[in-house]
Amino acid sequence: MRVVEVEGLLDLLDEVFEGRADATSRAASEHWNGILLREGHPLNTDRPDASLVEWHRSGLLPMEKVATALDVGCGLGRNSRWMAGFGASVTGIDIAASALEAARGRGEGVEFREVDFLREVVPGGPFELVYDSGCFHHLAPHRRISYLKSLREVLAPGGYFGICTFTSGLMGSDEPDDVLMRSGRLGEGVGYTEAELAEMFSWLDPIAAGPMPGQDAFDVPVFTQDFLTVALFRNPAEDDQ
């Protein structure tokens, strides 16, 4: 086979990464089912991300005005259900079928669908809020191209994009992309700085960025880990010009 298009090149580069190194593909679905459904694992929880709660509490994310939301890599749907609690029509997508089935049993009000965000069309968009808690930092470098393309397609003008990733120096690899590509390994993922996130999502207007807030800042249970960085952006609307 000879490469003649970008998607063909991306598929070829996927093969550089062995096993579940590309943890965003369907080949890794059983890995994620095992983690998400493991008793006692931090991700097997109903607590929403501290970042979402804080952004709403501070007025940066007006959930009462969000009509449609997409939860990328939704897992057991903890953030999906939190968003739906404000009246939003929420779609949660993941590649882990067993985890999605469990998510459906944890409450109503969310449409959970088995969708590969990088390689398949996401139904129901565009969305006024797109949130990603832990998908982006598992991307192989070349698949950031796919991610950004998909995000542009599903994020409505004027919509919000929130992200939670590993923090560079605390969790995930800090190796340059060329080293990661030559090795064919990501380890547990890639760590990012706030500046890197701002650069990669430079077509969006930055609203907030920083470490994931800690539990002591809240009087309700939230999901938080001290090795996570969070950022909130807004897609410029046509009337912003």
C-alpha positions in Angstrom: 0.0 0.0 0.0 1.2 3.5 -0.9 0.2 6.5 1.2 -1.7 9.1 -0.8 -3.7 10.9 1.8 -3.3 12.2 5.4 -5.7 9.6 7.0 -3.7 6.8 5.4 -0.5 8.3 6.8 -2.0 8.6 10.3 -3.2 4.9 10.1 0.3 3.9 9.1 1.8 5.8 12.0 -0.6 4.1 14.3 1.3 0.9 13.6 4.5 2.4 15.0 3.0 2.1 18.4 2.8 -1.5 19.7 0.1 -3.0 21.8 -2.0 -0.5 23.7 0.6 2.3 23.3 -2.1 4.1 21.2 -4.6 3.9 24.1 -7.2 5.8 22.1 -7.9 3.1 19.5 -10.5 0.3 19.9 -7.7 -2.1 20.4 -7.3 -0.7 23.8 -11.0 -1.0 24.8 -10.5 -4.0 27.1 -7.7 -2.2 28.8 -10.0 0.7 29.7 -12.9 -1.6 30.6 -10.6 -3.2 33.1 -9.4 0.1 34.6 -12.8 1.8 34.8 -14.6 -1.2 36.3 -11.9 -2.1 38.8 -13.1 -2.0 42.3 -11.3 0.8 44.2 -9.7 2.5 41.1 -9.9 6.3 41.3 -11.8 6.5 38.0 -14.5 4.1 39.3 -16.4 6.9 40.9 -19.4 9.2 40.5 -17.5 12.3 41.5 -17.3 15.1 38.9 -14.0 16.8 38.1 -13.1 19.5 40.5 -12.3 21.7 37.5 -15.9 21.6 36.2 -17.3 22.4 39.6 -14.9 25.3 40.2 -15.3 26.8 36.7 -19.1 26.8 37.3 -18.8 28.1 40.8 -16.6 31.0 39.7 -18.9 31.9 36.8 -16.4 31.0 34.1 -18.6 28.1 32.8 -22.3 29.1 32.8 -23.8 25.6 32.8 -27.3 27.0 33.0 -26.9 28.4 29.5 -25.3 25.3 28.0 -27.9 23.4 26.0 -25.7 20.6 24.5 -22.6 19.0 25.8 -20.2 16.3 24.7 -18.1 14.3 27.2 -15.1 12.8 25.3 -13.8 9.6 26.9 -16.7 9.7 29.3 -15.9 6.4 31.1 -18.6 5.7 33.7 -20.2 9.0 32.9 -19.5 10.9 36.2 -18.9 14.2 34.3 -21.7 13.5 31.9 -24.2 13.2 34.7 -22.9 16.3 36.4 -23.4 18.3 33.2 -26.9 16.8 32.6 -27.9 17.9 36.1 -28.0 21.5 34.8 -30.5 20.6 32.1 -28.0 20.1 29.2 -28.6 17.4 26.6 -25.4 15.4 27.1 -23.7 12.8 24.9 -21.0 10.7 26.5 -18.6 8.9 24.1 -16.0 6.2 24.8 -14.4 3.2 23.2 -14.9 1.0 26.3 -18.2 -0.8 25.7 -18.5 -2.5 29.1 -17.8 0.8 30.9 -20.5 2.5 28.8 -23.0 -0.2 29.7 -22.2 0.3 33.3 -22.6 4.1 32.8 -26.1 3.6 31.5 -27.0 1.8 34.7 -25.8 4.6 37.0 -28.4 7.1 36.0 -30.6 8.5 33.3 -30.4 11.8 31.3 -27.3 11.1 29.2 -26.9 9.4 25.8 -23.9 7.1 26.0 -22.5 6.0 22.7 -19.5 3.8 21.6 -17.6 6.2 19.4 -13.9 6.7 18.5 -13.5 10.5 18.7 -10.4 10.4 16.5 -11.6 8.2 13.7 -15.4 8.3 13.6 -18.1 10.9 13.2 -19.6 12.1 16.5 -23.4 12.3 16.2 -25.5 15.1 17.5 -23.2 18.1 17.2 -22.2 20.8 17.2 -22.0 21.1 21.0 -21.9 24.2 23.2 -19.6 22.4 25.6 -17.0 19.8 24.9 -15.1 18.3 27.9 -12.2 15.9 27.9 -11.0 14.4 31.2 -8.0 12.2 30.4 -8.3 11.4 26.7 -5.9 13.9 25.2 -2.9 12.9 27.3 -3.1 9.3 25.9 -2.8 10.4 22.3 0.2 9.4 20.1 1.7 12.6 18.8 0.4 12.2 15.2 -3.2 11.7 16.5 -3.3 15.2 18.0 -4.0 16.1 14.3 -7.1 13.9 14.3 -8.2 15.2 17.7 -8.0 18.9 16.7 -9.9 18.1 13.5 -12.6 16.4 15.4 -12.8 19.2 18.0 -13.2 21.8 15.3 -16.1 19.8 13.8 -18.0 19.3 17.0 -17.4 22.5 19.0 -20.1 25.2 18.3 -19.2 28.8 17.7 -19.2 30.5 21.1 -19.0 27.1 22.7 -16.7 26.1 25.6 -13.9 23.5 25.6 -12.5 22.1 28.9 -9.6 19.7 29.2 -7.9 17.8 32.0 -4.4 16.3 31.3 -1.3 14.9 32.9 1.0 17.6 34.2 4.5 17.8 32.7 7.0 16.7 35.3 4.4 15.0 37.5 2.8 12.4 35.4 3.3 11.1 31.8 6.3 11.4 29.5 8.2 14.6 28.9 10.1 13.2 25.9 9.9 15.2 22.7 7.5 13.9 20.0 10.3 12.7 17.7 11.6 10.5 20.6 8.2 9.1 21.3 7.6 8.3 17.6 11.0 6.5 17.2 10.4 4.5 20.4 6.8 3.6 19.6 5.9 3.9 23.3 4.0 6.4 25.3 4.2 4.8 28.7 1.2 5.9 30.7 0.7 9.0 28.5 2.2 12.4 27.8 2.5 15.3 30.3 1.7 18.8 29.2 2.5 22.3 30.4 -0.1 25.1 30.5 1.9 26.8 27.7 1.8 23.7 25.5 -2.0 23.5 25.9 -2.4 27.2 25.1 -0.3 26.7 22.0 -2.1 23.6 20.7 -5.5 25.1 21.2 -4.4 28.6 20.1 -7.4 29.0 17.8 -9.6 29.2 20.9 -9.8 32.0 23.5 -8.2 31.0 26.8 -10.3 31.5 29.9 -8.5 29.6 32.7 -5.6 27.2 33.3 -3.8 25.8 36.2 -3.5 22.7 38.5 -6.6 20.7 39.2 -8.2 22.2 42.4 -7.9 20.1 45.6 -10.8 18.6 47.6 -10.3 21.1 50.5 -11.6 23.9 48.2 -15.0 22.3 48.1 -17.8 21.3 50.4 -19.0 18.6 48.0 -17.1 15.5 46.9 -15.1 16.0 43.7 -12.6 14.1 41.7 -9.1 15.5 41.9 -5.5 14.4 41.6 -2.4 16.6 42.2 -0.7 15.5 38.9 -3.4 17.0 36.7 -3.6 20.3 34.8 -6.9 21.8 33.6 -7.7 24.4 31.1 -10.9 26.1 29.8 -11.3 27.8 26.4 -14.0 29.4 24.4 -14.5 29.1 20.6 -15.0 32.6 19.3 -18.5 33.3 18.0 -19.2 35.1 14.7 -20.6 38.1 16.6 -17.3 38.4 18.6 -15.7 40.1 15.7 
